[in-house]
Amino acid sequence: MIQSKTIILIHGLFVNNTSWAAWKAFFEQKGYTVYTPANPGHEGNPQALRNQTHPQLTQTSFEDVVNNIIKLIDTLPEKPIVVGHSLAGLVVQKLIELDKAVAGVSIDGAPPKNVLAPWSTIKVVYPVVDFFKGNSPFMGSKAWYRKAFFNNMSLTESEQAFEDIAVPESRKIARDTLLKPFAKVDFKKAHQPLLFIAGEQDAIFNPKLTKKIAGAYKDPNSVVDYKEFQGRSHFIAGQKGWEEVAQYIDQWISEKLVA
């Protein structure tokens, strides 16, 4: 098996790379070299970004997000393990399809264009993709984040999490996953190991959708694993108990990548 000690943690929509700070420290303590790049137009402090949207944000596409990670990977001495949350779960699938990583982990990942999302997902994300809003940035309210991300947290915890992580978002990225052929995944292609993680109480991408995405892969000789964590919301990587999820991923990497 191929062994790698490099991890790239990729953030999804509505947050930026600062949301990975604790995970970066966790995996560095395990001996990994860890990168937490910001997606284009997402660089900076969340509070500052809420006050003044990054000028590049509304031009950022899904393909820009993937290519930004590829650009980083191409500078590294070894192929990395890629871990992505939410929209970045789909980024992980594309990176694996393009053979840019030795393994991939999708946490509460978004569906590719060729996997139909359920009505529950559409209801939550419609305000983001709303075509009547043109090219304006999307900034979720505290109530929207509480419904979508923090649905099983107290009001106090939810409001603090909003202050810590919430950022404006590009509608173009979300729309691209519905409209652009690049957002499709080739499920028949042989690939490096993939792990799909679901949060039982995820209000955006429920476990049935995550299992459906994982089950779409067809190559019998390629590894596709699935793990569901009880009591976890879409904020699975940030809410209390995130360490259990990170530890599971570390163990999975050890089992799949170390001979």
C-alpha positions as CSV (number, residue, x, y, z in Angstrom):
1,M,0.0,0.0,0.0
2,I,1.0,3.6,-0.6
3,Q,1.9,5.5,2.5
4,S,1.6,9.3,2.8
5,K,2.1,11.6,5.8
6,T,0.6,14.7,4.1
7,I,-3.0,15.7,4.7
8,I,-5.0,18.5,3.0
9,L,-8.1,19.6,4.9
10,I,-10.5,21.3,2.5
11,H,-13.3,23.5,3.8
12,G,-16.8,23.6,2.3
13,L,-19.3,26.4,1.7
14,F,-20.4,29.0,4.3
15,V,-17.1,28.7,6.3
16,N,-13.4,29.1,5.5
17,N,-10.2,27.4,6.4
18,T,-10.1,28.8,9.9
19,S,-12.7,26.2,10.8
20,W,-10.0,23.5,10.5
21,A,-7.6,24.9,13.2
22,A,-8.3,22.2,15.8
23,W,-8.1,19.4,13.2
24,K,-4.8,20.8,11.9
25,A,-3.3,20.6,15.4
26,F,-4.8,17.1,15.9
27,F,-3.2,15.6,12.8
28,E,0.1,17.4,13.3
29,Q,0.3,15.7,16.7
30,K,-0.1,12.4,14.8
31,G,2.9,13.2,12.7
32,Y,1.3,14.5,9.6
33,T,2.2,17.6,7.5
34,V,-1.1,19.4,7.3
35,Y,-2.3,22.0,4.9
36,T,-5.6,24.0,5.3
37,P,-5.9,26.2,2.2
38,A,-8.6,28.8,1.8
39,N,-10.8,28.5,-1.3
40,P,-10.4,31.4,-3.6
41,G,-12.3,34.5,-2.3
42,H,-12.5,33.0,1.2
43,E,-9.1,34.1,2.7
44,G,-9.3,36.0,6.0
45,N,-10.9,36.3,9.4
46,P,-14.6,35.3,9.3
47,Q,-15.8,38.4,11.1
48,A,-13.9,40.6,8.8
49,L,-15.3,38.8,5.8
50,R,-18.8,39.3,7.1
51,N,-18.1,43.0,7.3
52,Q,-16.5,43.2,3.9
53,T,-16.9,40.5,1.3
54,H,-13.7,39.4,-0.5
55,P,-13.7,41.0,-4.0
56,Q,-13.0,37.7,-5.7
57,L,-15.7,35.7,-3.9
58,T,-18.6,36.0,-6.4
59,Q,-16.5,35.1,-9.3
60,T,-15.3,31.8,-7.7
61,S,-16.6,28.6,-9.4
62,F,-16.6,25.0,-8.3
63,E,-13.8,24.3,-10.8
64,D,-11.8,27.1,-9.3
65,V,-12.1,25.4,-5.9
66,V,-10.8,22.1,-7.3
67,N,-8.0,23.6,-9.3
68,N,-6.9,25.6,-6.3
69,I,-6.2,22.4,-4.4
70,I,-4.6,20.8,-7.4
71,K,-2.2,23.7,-7.7
72,L,-1.2,23.1,-4.1
73,I,-0.9,19.3,-4.6
74,D,1.4,19.8,-7.6
75,T,3.9,21.6,-5.3
76,L,4.1,18.8,-2.8
77,P,6.8,16.1,-2.6
78,E,4.1,13.3,-2.3
79,K,0.5,12.8,-3.1
80,P,-1.6,13.7,-0.1
81,I,-4.6,12.3,1.7
82,V,-7.5,14.8,1.1
83,V,-10.2,15.4,3.6
84,G,-13.2,17.6,2.8
85,H,-16.4,18.7,4.5
86,S,-19.7,19.5,2.8
87,L,-19.1,20.9,-0.7
88,A,-15.4,19.9,-0.2
89,G,-16.6,16.3,0.0
90,L,-17.4,16.6,-3.7
91,V,-14.0,18.3,-4.2
92,V,-12.4,15.1,-2.6
93,Q,-14.3,12.9,-5.1
94,K,-13.0,14.9,-8.0
95,L,-9.4,14.9,-6.7
96,I,-9.6,11.1,-6.3
97,E,-11.1,10.8,-9.8
98,L,-8.2,12.8,-11.2
99,D,-5.7,10.7,-9.3
100,K,-4.4,13.6,-7.3
101,A,-4.5,11.9,-3.9
102,V,-3.7,8.5,-2.3
103,A,-6.9,8.5,-0.3
104,G,-10.0,10.7,0.2
105,V,-12.4,11.3,3.1
106,S,-15.7,13.0,2.4
107,I,-17.4,14.3,5.6
108,D,-21.1,15.1,5.1
109,G,-20.3,15.7,1.5
110,A,-22.3,17.3,-1.3
111,P,-23.6,15.2,-4.1
112,P,-22.1,15.3,-7.6
113,K,-24.3,16.5,-10.5
114,N,-25.1,12.9,-11.4
115,V,-26.6,12.0,-8.0
116,L,-30.1,13.4,-7.3
117,A,-30.4,15.2,-4.0
118,P,-33.5,14.8,-1.8
119,W,-36.1,17.5,-1.3
120,S,-34.8,18.0,2.3
121,T,-31.5,19.2,0.8
122,I,-33.1,21.3,-1.9
123,K,-35.2,23.2,0.7
124,V,-32.1,24.1,2.8
125,V,-29.8,25.1,-0.1
126,Y,-32.4,26.9,-2.3
127,P,-31.6,30.3,-0.8
128,V,-28.0,29.9,-1.9
129,V,-28.6,28.8,-5.5
130,D,-31.6,31.2,-5.9
131,F,-31.1,32.4,-9.5
132,F,-33.2,35.5,-8.9
133,K,-30.4,36.8,-6.7
134,G,-28.0,37.1,-9.6
135,N,-24.3,37.3,-8.8
136,S,-24.8,38.7,-5.3
137,P,-22.9,37.0,-2.4
138,F,-24.9,34.8,-0.1
139,M,-24.7,35.5,3.6
140,G,-26.7,33.1,5.8
141,S,-28.6,34.6,8.7
142,K,-28.1,33.2,12.2
143,A,-31.5,31.5,11.9
144,W,-30.4,29.8,8.6
145,Y,-27.1,28.6,10.1
146,R,-29.1,27.3,13.1
147,K,-31.4,25.4,10.8
148,A,-28.7,24.1,8.4
149,F,-25.6,23.6,10.6
150,F,-26.3,23.9,14.3
151,N,-29.7,22.2,14.5
152,N,-28.9,20.1,17.5
153,M,-27.0,22.7,19.5
154,S,-28.2,25.2,22.1
155,L,-29.0,28.7,21.0
156,T,-25.9,30.0,22.9
157,E,-23.7,27.4,21.3
158,S,-25.2,28.1,17.9
159,E,-24.7,31.9,18.1
160,Q,-21.1,31.5,19.2
161,A,-20.4,29.1,16.4
162,F,-21.9,31.6,13.9
163,E,-19.5,34.3,15.2
164,D,-16.5,31.9,14.9
165,I,-17.1,30.4,11.4
166,A,-19.8,32.1,9.3
167,V,-18.7,33.8,6.1
168,P,-20.3,35.1,2.9
169,E,-20.5,32.6,0.0
170,S,-20.3,32.4,-3.7
171,R,-23.6,31.4,-5.3
172,K,-21.7,30.4,-8.4
173,I,-20.0,27.5,-6.6
174,A,-23.3,26.0,-5.5
175,R,-25.0,26.5,-8.8
176,D,-22.1,24.9,-10.7
177,T,-22.6,21.6,-8.8
178,L,-26.1,21.5,-10.3
179,L,-25.3,22.8,-13.8
180,K,-21.7,22.1,-14.9
181,P,-20.5,18.8,-16.3
182,F,-17.3,19.1,-14.3
183,A,-19.4,18.5,-11.2
184,K,-20.2,14.9,-12.3
185,V,-18.2,12.0,-10.9
186,D,-17.1,8.9,-12.9
187,F,-18.4,6.1,-10.6
188,K,-17.1,3.3,-12.9
189,K,-13.5,4.3,-12.8
190,A,-11.0,2.5,-10.5
191,H,-9.8,4.8,-7.7
192,Q,-7.8,5.1,-4.5
193,P,-9.6,4.4,-1.1
194,L,-12.5,6.6,-0.2
195,L,-14.2,7.0,3.1
196,F,-17.7,8.6,3.4
197,I,-18.7,10.0,6.8
198,A,-22.3,11.0,7.6
199,G,-23.8,12.8,10.6
200,E,-27.0,11.2,11.7
201,Q,-28.7,14.5,12.3
202,D,-27.3,16.4,9.3
203,A,-30.0,18.8,8.1
204,I,-28.3,19.5,4.7
205,F,-27.0,16.1,3.5
206,N,-28.7,13.4,5.4
207,P,-27.1,9.9,5.9
208,K,-29.3,8.3,3.2
209,L,-27.8,10.7,0.6
210,T,-24.3,10.1,1.8
211,K,-24.9,6.3,1.6
212,K,-26.3,6.8,-1.8
213,I,-23.2,8.6,-3.0
214,A,-20.9,6.0,-1.6
215,G,-23.0,3.2,-3.1
216,A,-22.8,4.7,-6.6
217,Y,-19.2,3.6,-7.0
218,K,-19.0,0.4,-9.1
219,D,-15.3,-0.8,-9.4
220,P,-15.2,-4.0,-7.3
221,N,-11.4,-3.6,-6.7
222,S,-11.6,-0.1,-5.2
223,V,-12.2,0.6,-1.5
224,V,-15.3,2.6,-0.6
225,D,-16.2,2.7,3.1
226,Y,-19.0,4.4,5.0
227,K,-19.4,5.5,8.6
228,E,-22.3,7.2,10.3
229,F,-21.9,9.1,13.6
230,Q,-24.9,9.3,15.8
231,G,-26.1,12.6,17.2
232,R,-24.0,14.7,14.7
233,S,-25.2,17.6,12.6
234,H,-23.7,19.2,9.5
235,F,-21.3,20.9,11.9
236,I,-19.8,17.4,12.7
237,A,-16.3,18.7,12.3
238,G,-16.8,21.5,14.8
239,Q,-19.3,20.5,17.3
240,K,-18.6,18.7,20.6
241,G,-17.1,15.3,20.0
242,W,-15.3,16.2,16.8
243,E,-12.2,14.4,18.1
244,E,-14.0,11.0,17.8
245,V,-14.5,11.7,14.1
246,A,-10.9,12.8,13.6
247,Q,-9.6,9.7,15.5
248,Y,-11.7,7.4,13.3
249,I,-10.3,9.0,10.2
250,D,-6.7,8.6,11.5
251,Q,-7.4,4.9,12.2
252,W,-8.9,4.4,8.8
253,I,-5.9,6.0,7.1
254,S,-3.6,3.7,9.1
255,E,-5.6,0.6,8.1
256,K,-5.9,1.5,4.4
257,L,-2.5,3.1,3.6
258,V,0.0,1.4,5.8
259,A,1.2,-2.0,4.6
